[in-house]
Amino acid sequence: MNRRARCSEVRERFVRQGDDRRKSILALGLLLGLLTSLPTAAHYLRLAETLVEPDSFTVGIALTGRPFAYREDGQVHGFELAVASAVADAHGLELKVVQLPRAALLDALLQGEVDAVNTPALPAESNGVTTIPYLRVGDHVMVLKGNPFRVHAAKDLSGRTVAATTGSTAESYAANINKQLIADGHDPMNVHSFPYQRDAHFPVSMGHAAAYFIQTVSAVGITQDAESRTRLVEGMFQPSREVGFAVAARNDDIFHAVEHAIAAMVATGKYERIRKQYDLPAELSPFR
């Protein structure tokens, strides 16, 4: 056999081996796809059996306030509803919203009346549930519109008068800032504490204090109120916990269904679009 014939034979053998290899890879891919789809199908069968209603994602919602969960025109609206709707859509389910008082939220979940509930309305420590987070909450610094005292960081409050609610996490946040100011060699703030949250903003509104401290739901709601005289300062947020949907601790199928849906929302940018739609500060996202 001459050299040209030998080269031709080698090429043909290489091509045949390549075809065999591609066929093997394709077969392996099909097998992996089949193996992957089997538990997925089983998962959705179990999910349908686990839901309160087979074709619906039933969510218990206690109102938390604008823009998170609020009632308008006889219906519940807000960021929390938009996230719940996206979770339902991800699994081809209809969203069913059950409005409940805060005191009834946990019992409804543990007794199997709903598939999930909104944890911003639950106590920080709730037994028998597992949370899939989609939001961070905590305490914020509030200032007059236009920020006349130019408060952008803790050091800008050194020596100034501020207000907080007695016994609140906001008061603890103010105490932590004072500790840091003193450690850095700055004068501490003069913290005036008030028994009710609604009173803490008055010194700021009247120009007698540079800032006051308040929790997330109130801070965002006040900031978005066109009639309000105060606004939160982004970048001065102290998170205290992550909140989202709570499901019964025993219900792994619903937990994973919600977890996967939220992960997909984050990966596709849908979560970010919803956050911006409701004008929530970026620092509230646990996915940054």
Secondary structure, 3 states (H helix, E strand, C coil): CCHHHHHHHHHHHHHHHHHHHHHHHHHHHHHHHHHHHHHHHHHHHHHHHHCCECCEEEEEECCCECCCEEEECCEEECHHHHHHHHHHHHCCCEEEEEECCHHHHHHHHHCCCCCEEEHHHCCCCCCCEEEEEEEEEEEEEEEECCCCCCCCCHHHHCCCEEEEECCCHHHHHHHHHHHHHHHCCCCCCEEEEECCHHHCCHHHHCCCCCEEEEEHHHHHHHHHCCCCCEEECCCCCEEEEEEEEEEECCCHHHHHHHHHHHHHHHHHCHHHHHHHHCCCCHHHCCCC
